[in-house]
Amino acid sequence: MRGAIARFRRRTLWGLPAGDLVLAAALCVIAVASVLTGNPDEGPLAVTLPVAIVSPLALVWRRARPTVTIALLIVTGVFQTLLAQTPGSLWSLAVYVIATYSLAAWSTEAIAAIAGAVFVAALLVQERLASGVDYVFILLLFGGAWLLGRAGSTWRGRVTVAEQRQREAARLAAAEERLRIARDLHDVVAHSLGAIAVQADAAEAALQAAPERAAAPVRAIRATAREALAEIREVLDVLRRDDPRDDGLDEGRRAAAPMDAEITRLVHTAKASGMTVELEIGLQGDATSAPVEQACYRIVQEALTNARRHAPGAAVSVRVAAERGALNVRVVNAAAEPPAEAGPPADAGGTREPRSGYGIRGMRERVLALGGALAAGPTADGGFEVRAELPLRAVPAPEAPA
């Protein structure tokens, strides 16, 4: 029932709200019946009948063109006052009150004030021409209707602003969620495909030299691919939930397993792909939130991926420790070892490729979103260092720098 009423209120006919057309038609029928039956008798039908038709029908513009409605009522009122007597029936009073309210509710404040003052002045003049005494009644009744209309306009404005803010907040939340999912997919795909590429090269070399040694790289490829599929499935599961932000950035398996175990497994996978990685973890029993653990895991994952891509063969040091109320993450790789033969293939990248793009940008966005800080850049010996400081409990930054 409520839905049908809402649809009717939104419906328009000839560019005018259907509700206004129905209201005007109903009042017009009442006015014409009142005039034809002479209840009350306010003058000859040649004068009162046109007024009874035009005055209620003027309400069809009460929202679309409220000043037009007011102008027609002033003309009809003065017309009947000069040729017969001032309109004083109940239907005319209802039409005047509705018109005054609509003028205040659907016009700007300046137009509502000016047109309202002119309308009330016209009513007072009609009362004076009819030698009436209801000046205070006119001021109180129509002044009150005008104030009620302005209150309705203010309320609608506040509701509109609140709805706009809600829609904007929903758009921002959706954009942030898309960005988070894009970061996760980048981290998973870049890390996994990088490891698979290295293991595929090792398997190819083993098949040519010692086929029996190709089994280990193939098993590593299979394990890495399955792990990547599982992580991508977790990211996609976020899209299927009604509210992907319902539990403070719950991150599936990342939040379910201890962070040190996850990072150890990550380093073990990197070692299996041929990297030399040294790991040091010093959490000392400090509790960390799921978003912080997720960010730490992704930082280490992306840093290892970058080291494999930009400095193949270089030793990597990973340190994760809780110190001074913060979680410090440091991943350093030495300078890339010079190639033994003609150099890396054209598509391998080598150390000549600049270490920039979505990876470091994504790490920085993760850290800033939690209220931490990240620094990434070359070291004095030609290597590369990624250093992040995260709060043990996520504290969103007030505003991320542009």
N, C-alpha and C positions, 0 to 999 in steps of 0.2 A: 504494500500500500504506500509506504513511504517512498519507495523507488518510483512508483507511478506519479506521485505528486511532484517529485523532483524533476522527472522528465517533462511533465506538463509545464512547470515553471520555466524550464529552459526552452520550450517550444516557442517559435515565433511565426507570425502570419503577417504577410505584407511588411516585413521588417519590424513589426511591433510585437512585444511580448503577448503571448496568448492570454495570460492572466489579466493583463490590463484591458484587453478587448472584452473579456467576459465580464469584468467588473464594470466597465463603462456601459455595456449593453444592459446589464441587470439594473443599474441605477437609472438608465434611460427609460426602461419599461416602467419602473416605479414612478419616475417623475411624470411621464406622460399620463399614466393612470391617475395620478394625483390631480393633475391639471384638468383632465377630462371629467373627473367626478366632482370637481370644485372643492376639493378638500386638501388645503384651504383655498378659498377663492381670492386670488391676488390680482384679478383684472381680466380683461377680455382675452379670449383664446388667441386672437391674432397677435397678441404680445407675449402671453405666457407660454403658449405651446412651442414656438421656436426656441425660447429660452430653455424650456424643459427638455428639448432635444439636443441643443448645442452644448449646454453646460455639462451634462454627464458624459457626452461623447468626447468632450475635451480631455477627459482623463486617459484616453488611449495614448496620449503623448506625455503622461505624467512622469515616466522614467526616461523616455527617449528625448523629449523636448519639453522639460517642465516649464520653461518660460513661455512657450506657446500655450500651454494649458492655463497658466495664470493670466496671460493676455486675453484669451477668449472669455474667461470668467469675469474679468473686469469689464469687458465690452458688454456681455450679456447682462451683468448686474446693473450697470449704469443705464442700459437700454430699458430694462423693466422698471427701474426706479423712476426714470423720467416720464415714461408713458403709462405706468400703472402704479405699482407700489413696490417697495423694496422686497426682494426675495426673502421669505422668512420661514419657508416650509422646512420640515425635518430633512428631506432629501437634499435640498440646497445646502443646508448646514453641513451634512455629511460630505458633499462634493467639495465644499470650500476647505474643510479640515483635511481631507485626503490630499487635495492639491497643495496646501501649505506644507504638509509633512513631506510630500514628494519633492517639492521645490528645494527644501532644506537637505533632504537625503541624497538627491541625485544631481546636485549642482555644486560648483565650487563655492567656497565660503563667501567670496566677494559677490558673485552673482546671486547666491541665496539671500544674502543680506540686503542687497539693493532691491531685487524683485520682491522679496518678502515685505520690505518697508513700503514699497509702492502699492502692493496688494492690500495691506492693512490700512493704508491711508485711503485707498478707494473705498474700502468697507466703511470706514469712519465717515467719509463724505456721504455715502449712501444713507448711513444712519442719520446724519445731520439733515439731509434733504427730506427724509421721512419723519423728521421731528422726533426721532427716537432718543432714548436715554441709556442704551446699553453699551456705552463706550468702554467701560472697564471690562465688561464681559468679553467684548471683541478682543481687547488687548490681551487678556489673560488666556482665552481659549486659543487664539491663533498664535500668540507668542509661545505658549506651551507646545503646540503642535510643531512649530518651527524648531524649538530647542530639542524636541524629541527626534525630529528628522536629522538634525546635526549630530546628535548622539549616535543614531543609527549609522550615519555616514562614517563617523570616527571609528566605530566598532568594525564596520566592514573593511575600512582601511587597515586596521590592525590585523584582522584575520588574513587579509591578502598578503601583508608583509610577512606574517608568520608562515603562511603556506609557501611563499617564495623562499624564505630561509630554510624551510624544511626540505623543499625540492633541491635547493642548492647544497644543503648538507648531504642529501642522499646522493647527488651527483659526485660530490667530493669523496664520499665514502666508497662509491663504486670505482672512482678513478684510483683511489689509494689501493683498493683490493686488486684491481687489474694490474697496477704497478707491482704489487707484492707477488702476484702470481707470475708475472713476467720475469721478475728477478729469480724466483724459484726455478722456473723452467730454464732460464739461462744457466743458472748454476748447475742444475742436474745434467742438462744436455752437454754443456761445455766440458764438464768434468768427465762424464761418462764416455762421450765420444773421443775425448782426448786419450783416455786410458785404453779404449778399444783400439784406436789407431796405433798406439805404441805396441800393444800386444799383437795386433795383426802383422805389424812389421817384423816382430820377433818370431812369430809363427812362420812367416814366409821365409825368413832367413834359416830357421831350423829345418824346414822342409827341404831346403836345398842342400844343407850341410849335414844335418843329423836328424832325420825324420822322427826318431823316437823322442826327441826333445821338444817336438811341436805340441805335444799334448798339454803341457803346463800353460803356455800362452792361450791355447784354445779354451781351456777351463777358466782361465782368468777373464777372457772375453765373455764367456757364457755367464759367469757370476756378475760381472760388471753390467751386462745388458739386463739381467734380471733385476738387479738392484735399481738400475735406472728406471725400468718399467714400474717397479714398486713405488719409487719416489714420485714419478709422474702421475701415477694413479692416485697417490695421496693428494697431490696438488689439484687434480681434477675433481676429487671428492669434495673439495671446498666449494666448487661451483654448484654442487648438487644439494648442499645444505641450504636451509631457508635463510639462515643468518651466518655467513662465514666468519663473522667477528664475535660470535656469541660467547666465547669463553676466553677472551683475552688473547687472541691469536694462538689458539691451540694448533699445534703443528704435527698432529698424528704421531708417527713413530718417533720423531725427534724428541717430543715431549715425554714419550712413554719410556724410553730407555735412558740410563744415566749418560750425561754428557761426556764424561771421560771415556766410557765404553764406545760411544759413537765416534769420537775423534780417534781413538785407538784403532777402531776398525777402518776408518777413513785412511789413516796413515798406513795401515797394513795393506790396503788396496793399492795405495801409491807405491809401496815397496814392491808389491807383486808385479807392477807394471815396469819395474826396472829403475825406479827412482831411489836415491839415497836420502833417507829422511831420518832425522833424529828428533824424538819426541820427549817433551818434558811437561808433565801435568802436576800442578800443585794447587788443588782446590781446598784442601784442609777442612773438608766437611762443610764449607760455606754453601748455603742454599741459594740457588739462582732460579729465576722465573723462567717459564717456558719460552717467552719471546727472546730472552737474553741467550738461552742455550741454543735456540735456533739460529740467532745471528752469529754466535760464536762458531757453530758448525759450518755455516755457509761461508764465513770469512776464511776459515782454514781450507775449506773445499776449493774456493775460488783462488786462493793464493797458491795452493798446490797445482791447480790447473794452469795458472799463469806461469809458474816455474817450469812445468813440463813443456809448455808451449814455447816460451821465450828463452829458456836457459836449459835445454836438454842436457842431461848428464851432470848438472851441477848439484852439489850437496845442498840439502834444505834442512833448516832447523825450525821446529815448531815448539812454541812455548805457550802454555795456557795456565795462568795462575791467578788466584784471588789474593789481591794485595791492597791494603789501605781502603777497604770497603768497595773495591771495584774489581772487575774481571778484566785482566790484561791479556791480550792476545798478540803474539809476535811471531811472524813467519818471515824468515830470512833465507834467501838462496844466494849461494856464491855466484861468481861470474861463470858464464857458460864455458864448458870445456871446448877447446878448439876441435873441429872435426878431424877424424883420423885420416879421411881420404879427401875426396873432392868437395866435401861440405854437404850440408843438408839438402834434401830435395827442394825443388822450387816451391812446393806447397807446404813445407814444414815450418817455415817462418824463421827459425833461428833467432839469434839475439838481435838481429837488425830490425825486427818488427817492434814498433813502439808499444809499450805496455799501457794501453788506455782503452777506453770504450765502455761497454755496458758493465763489465766485471767490476772494475774499481768504483765506477759510479754507483752500481748496485750495493756494494759494500758500504760506501759512504752513506747512502740513503738509509740502509738498515740501521747503522750506528746512530745517525742523527735522530732517527725516529724514536730511539730508546733513550735519548738524552746523553749519548756518549760522544766520543771523538775518535777520528781515524786519520792516520797519516800514512802515505804510501809514496815511495820514491827510491831512487838509486842509492846505493851505499858507496863508501869511499873506495872499496876494492872492486867496483864494477858490478856488484850484485844488486839485489833488490830487496827492499824491506817493506812489509806491511805491519803496521802497529795500530792496535785498536784498544780503547779503554771503554768498557761497558759498565754501567751500574749493575750491582747484583740483582736489584729489582728494577724492572722497567720503569723509567720516568720519562714520558714523552717530552721532547723538546718543545718549548713554547712556540718557536717558529723556525723553520729550516731556512738557512740562508739561500738567497737566490743563486 
